[in-house]
């Protein structure tokens, strides 16, 4: 036996991603005495600036926005009671097709081996029992999310080559398609002028997430949905892009009381479906 605490490491792309996809589990496991480590890969400099100014518009200062978003991220960590925050500090690559995808020093342009080596060092330091990141498509195709997936899986390979595998369980975030459909209905409820997506957009949206029966892990986080909402809210500079804030805390809790994952690595033999990322570890 060891006195080392059970540890969850979540690897995310941008400030605010920690709250959107994993705010519930981070808050829940922190409350249960588990060490929670957040690795944020980019500086968020392609986010909105003051007044909603967009990248490429006059007055958009990526360095100033990165500083603001780091402050918001630190506040979110306080809300979610995250034990340790690690910043890799790569430049935000922006959305698919943006010129920033090709900028030297952007996360998307960083060799996977370089990012993975830095993350592997953090894995050796924290020795996480559970690692959470995105799937190979970054959940919805964002370059930085895809890159976060790539460096995480490569870092896990690097550490697995050592004498003792460091991570018994690995998960990718996902969402049940039944809930994705419900989100579409709720978004139109709060924005009656929202146009119907064109067929190509609708087809792409239909591929996000997974059929319910392919999800391995359903974690009840309803008791922590208020914390998750508050963590999203402190990312105020990006409020225009965070749809969930429009529905208010009560409605948010009704819709966001479960977080779902696909288990892709396991050394515990725990049966699936499961309702706890740490099933078999305690």
C-alpha positions in Angstrom: 0.0 0.0 0.0 1.0 3.6 -0.6 0.1 6.9 0.9 0.0 8.4 -2.6 -3.5 9.8 -3.2 -5.6 8.5 -6.1 -5.1 11.0 -8.9 -7.1 12.1 -11.9 -5.4 13.9 -14.8 -7.5 15.8 -17.4 -5.7 17.0 -20.5 -7.5 19.8 -22.2 -6.8 22.1 -25.1 -8.0 25.6 -24.0 -9.0 27.5 -20.9 -12.7 26.7 -20.4 -12.5 23.2 -21.9 -12.0 21.8 -18.4 -15.4 23.1 -17.3 -17.3 22.2 -20.4 -16.4 18.5 -20.7 -15.2 17.5 -17.3 -16.2 20.1 -14.7 -18.6 17.7 -13.0 -16.0 14.9 -12.5 -13.3 17.3 -11.5 -15.5 18.8 -8.8 -16.9 15.4 -7.7 -13.6 13.6 -7.4 -12.0 16.6 -5.6 -14.9 16.4 -3.1 -14.1 12.7 -2.6 -10.5 13.4 -1.7 -9.0 12.5 -5.1 -6.1 14.6 -6.4 -7.2 16.4 -9.6 -4.6 17.6 -12.0 -5.6 19.8 -15.0 -3.2 20.1 -17.9 -4.2 23.0 -20.3 -2.2 22.8 -23.6 -2.8 26.3 -25.1 -3.0 29.9 -24.0 -6.4 30.5 -25.5 -5.2 33.5 -27.5 -7.6 32.9 -30.4 -10.5 33.4 -28.1 -12.7 36.5 -28.0 -11.3 39.8 -26.7 -13.1 42.5 -24.6 -16.4 43.3 -26.1 -16.5 40.1 -28.1 -13.8 41.3 -30.6 -12.8 38.3 -32.8 -9.4 37.1 -34.0 -8.3 39.2 -37.0 -10.4 42.2 -36.0 -8.9 45.5 -34.9 -8.1 45.5 -31.2 -7.7 41.7 -30.9 -4.5 41.2 -28.9 -3.7 37.5 -28.5 -1.2 38.1 -25.7 -3.6 40.2 -23.7 -6.4 37.7 -24.2 -4.1 34.8 -23.2 -3.4 36.6 -19.9 -7.0 37.3 -19.3 -8.0 33.7 -20.0 -5.3 32.4 -17.7 -6.8 34.4 -14.9 -10.2 33.0 -15.7 -8.8 29.5 -15.8 -7.3 29.9 -12.4 -10.6 31.1 -11.1 -12.3 28.1 -12.6 -9.8 25.8 -10.9 -10.7 27.5 -7.6 -14.4 26.8 -8.2 -13.9 23.2 -9.2 -11.3 22.7 -6.3 -8.7 21.4 -8.8 -5.6 20.4 -6.9 -2.9 21.2 -9.5 -2.9 23.3 -12.7 -0.2 22.8 -15.3 0.1 25.1 -18.4 1.9 23.9 -21.4 1.5 27.4 -22.9 1.4 26.6 -26.6 -0.2 29.2 -28.9 -3.9 28.7 -29.6 -4.2 27.3 -33.1 -7.8 28.6 -33.7 -10.6 26.9 -35.5 -10.2 24.6 -38.5 -9.0 26.6 -41.5 -7.9 29.7 -39.7 -4.5 31.2 -40.6 -3.4 30.6 -37.0 -3.4 26.9 -37.7 -0.1 27.4 -39.6 1.5 29.9 -37.3 5.0 28.9 -36.0 4.7 27.9 -32.4 1.0 27.1 -32.5 0.0 23.9 -30.8 -1.1 22.4 -34.2 2.3 23.0 -35.6 4.2 21.5 -32.6 5.7 18.1 -33.2 3.6 15.5 -31.3 6.8 14.0 -29.8 7.7 17.4 -28.3 4.4 17.9 -26.6 4.2 14.3 -25.6 7.6 14.4 -23.9 6.5 17.4 -21.8 3.3 15.7 -20.8 5.1 12.4 -20.1 7.2 14.3 -17.5 4.0 15.5 -15.8 2.7 11.9 -15.8 5.8 10.7 -14.2 5.5 13.4 -11.6 1.8 13.0 -10.7 1.5 9.3 -11.5 -2.2 9.6 -12.5 -4.5 6.6 -11.9 -7.0 7.9 -14.4 -6.2 10.1 -17.5 -9.0 11.8 -19.4 -8.7 13.6 -22.8 -10.5 13.7 -26.2 -11.0 11.1 -28.9 -9.0 11.1 -32.1 -11.3 13.7 -33.7 -11.0 16.0 -30.7 -14.7 15.4 -30.1 -15.7 17.9 -32.8 -12.7 18.4 -35.0 -10.9 21.3 -33.4 -7.2 21.2 -34.3 -6.0 21.8 -30.7 -8.3 19.1 -29.3 -7.0 16.6 -31.9 -3.4 17.6 -30.9 -4.2 17.2 -27.2 -5.5 13.7 -28.0 -2.3 12.9 -29.9 0.2 14.1 -27.3 -1.8 12.4 -24.5 -1.8 9.0 -26.2 1.9 9.4 -27.2 2.8 10.3 -23.6 1.0 7.3 -22.3 3.0 5.1 -24.7 6.2 6.7 -23.5 5.4 6.1 -19.9 4.1 2.6 -20.5 7.5 1.6 -21.9 9.0 2.1 -18.4 9.1 -0.6 -15.8 5.7 0.1 -14.2 2.8 1.3 -16.3 1.7 4.6 -14.7 -1.9 4.8 -15.7 -4.4 2.0 -15.0 -7.4 3.7 -16.7 -7.7 6.0 -19.7 -10.8 7.7 -21.0 -12.0 9.9 -23.9 -14.7 12.4 -23.3 -17.9 11.9 -25.3 -21.6 12.7 -25.3 -24.6 10.4 -26.0 -26.3 11.3 -29.3 -29.6 11.3 -27.5 -28.4 14.2 -25.5 -26.9 16.0 -28.5 -30.3 15.9 -30.1 -31.8 17.3 -26.9 -29.2 20.1 -26.9 -30.3 21.1 -30.4 -33.9 21.4 -29.3 -32.9 23.5 -26.2 -30.7 25.8 -28.2 -33.6 26.6 -30.5 -35.8 27.1 -27.4 -33.4 29.8 -26.2 -32.8 31.3 -29.6 -35.9 31.3 -31.7 -34.1 33.0 -34.6 -31.5 30.3 -34.9 -31.5 29.0 -38.5 -31.9 25.3 -39.2 -28.5 23.9 -40.1 -27.9 23.0 -43.8 -27.8 19.3 -44.7 -24.0 19.2 -44.5 -23.9 20.8 -41.1 -26.7 18.6 -39.8 -24.9 15.5 -41.0 -21.7 16.6 -39.3 -23.6 17.3 -36.0 -25.2 13.9 -36.2 -21.7 12.3 -36.1 -20.7 14.1 -32.9 -20.8 11.9 -29.8 -21.7 8.3 -29.7 -24.8 6.1 -29.7 -25.8 5.6 -26.1 -25.0 1.9 -26.1 -21.4 2.6 -27.1 -20.7 4.8 -24.1 -18.8 2.8 -21.4 -18.9 5.2 -18.5 -21.8 7.3 -17.1 -20.7 9.4 -14.1 -23.5 11.1 -11.9 -22.4 14.7 -11.3 -25.7 16.2 -10.7 -24.7 17.3 -7.2 -21.8 19.3 -8.7 -23.7 20.8 -11.7 -23.8 24.2 -9.8 -20.1 24.2 -9.5 -19.7 23.3 -13.2 -22.0 26.2 -14.2 -20.1 28.6 -12.0 -16.8 27.4 -13.4 -18.1 28.1 -16.9 -19.4 31.5 -15.8 -16.0 32.7 -14.7 -14.8 32.3 -18.3 -16.7 35.5 -18.8 -14.7 36.7 -21.8 -15.9 33.8 -23.8 -19.5 34.0 -22.6 -20.8 34.7 -26.1 -19.6 31.2 -27.1 -20.7 29.3 -24.1 -24.3 28.5 -24.9 -24.9 26.6 -21.7 -24.8 29.9 -19.6 -28.0 31.1 -21.4 -30.2 28.5 -19.9 -29.5 29.4 -16.2 -28.2 27.2 -13.4 -31.4 25.2 -12.7 -32.0 24.2 -16.3 -28.3 23.6 -16.8 -28.4 21.1 -13.8 -31.3 19.3 -15.4 -29.4 18.7 -18.6 -25.8 18.4 -17.4 -26.1 16.1 -14.4 -24.2 13.2 -16.0 -20.7 13.2 -17.8 -20.0 10.4 -20.2 -16.8 8.7 -21.4 -15.4 5.9 -23.4 -12.9 3.7 -21.6 -9.9 3.0 -23.9 -7.4 1.6 -21.4 -8.0 -0.5 -18.3 -5.8 -2.5 -16.0 -8.5 -3.2 -13.4 -10.8 -5.7 -15.2 -13.9 -3.7 -14.1 -17.0 -4.6 -16.0 -18.6 -2.0 -18.3 -20.8 -0.1 -18.4 -19.5 1.6 -15.2 -20.5 4.7 -13.2 -17.2 5.7 -11.7 -13.9 6.5 -13.4 -12.2 5.0 -10.4 -14.1 1.8 -10.4 -11.7 -1.0 -9.6 -9.2 1.4 -8.0 -10.8 1.9 -4.6 
